[in-house]
Amino acid sequence: MQNNKVKNHLQKKTKDGKLVSPVLPKEVKNYLIDIDGTICDDIPNEEPERMKIAKVYPDALTTLNKWYDQGHIICFFTARIESHRKITEEWLLKNGFKYHSLLMNKPRGGNYHWIDNHLVRATRYNGKFTDLIEKEVTIEVFDDEIS
């Protein structure tokens, strides 16, 4: 997908020519999306034979492919293990998902708290995939005002 606008931000350099961590334009989102229980049936790693026949959540397919077509980055981030990569890639292709990358071995169990030097937003999947809306919520942050 990397159009020139995104590619230029990924190759940013300091005045002395050193590469710096990329920062995407504000209008481009870097989506990290779970698979099991988020875009299809919730299938545990202990039953990989079910991964081939997982039922797609149609609203997830429609929404994610729309975001991809709009120029956003789609990365599936799953707790499936590396030995499930081939079956997962085949399932994504067979079911028509457009995506840029697939990260395996996400820690299992949920209750994630992501700490990063870049802005991070999180949206919990609760049964319906739609466009995102703005909402005020309470979040936990570092107390960076402590001396």
Residue pairs with C-beta under 8 A, 6 or more apart in sequence:
1 68
1 71
1 73
1 100
2 10
3 71
5 25
5 28
5 71
6 24
6 25
6 28
6 71
6 73
9 22
9 23
9 24
9 25
10 22
10 24
11 19
11 22
12 19
12 20
12 22
12 23
13 19
13 20
14 20
21 117
21 118
23 118
24 30
24 73
28 71
28 72
28 73
29 67
29 72
29 73
30 72
30 73
30 75
31 64
31 67
31 72
31 73
31 74
31 75
32 75
32 76
32 77
32 103
33 39
33 64
33 74
33 75
33 76
33 77
34 76
34 77
34 78
34 79
34 106
34 125
35 76
35 78
35 80
35 88
36 42
36 43
36 44
36 54
36 78
36 79
36 80
37 125
38 57
38 60
38 125
39 56
39 57
39 60
39 61
39 64
39 76
39 97
39 129
40 54
40 55
40 56
40 57
40 60
40 91
40 95
41 50
41 54
41 55
43 50
43 51
43 54
45 79
45 80
45 81
45 84
45 108
48 80
48 83
48 84
48 87
51 80
51 84
51 87
51 88
51 91
52 87
52 90
52 91
54 91
56 95
57 129
59 128
59 129
59 130
60 129
61 95
61 96
61 97
62 129
63 129
63 130
63 131
64 74
64 97
64 98
64 99
64 129
65 96
65 97
65 98
67 74
68 74
68 98
68 99
68 100
69 98
73 100
74 97
74 98
74 99
74 100
75 99
75 100
75 101
75 102
75 103
76 88
76 92
76 97
76 99
76 101
76 102
76 103
77 103
77 106
78 88
78 102
78 103
78 104
78 106
79 105
79 106
79 107
79 108
80 88
80 104
80 105
81 104
81 105
82 104
82 105
84 104
85 102
85 104
88 102
88 104
89 102
92 99
92 102
112 122
113 140
114 120
114 122
123 132
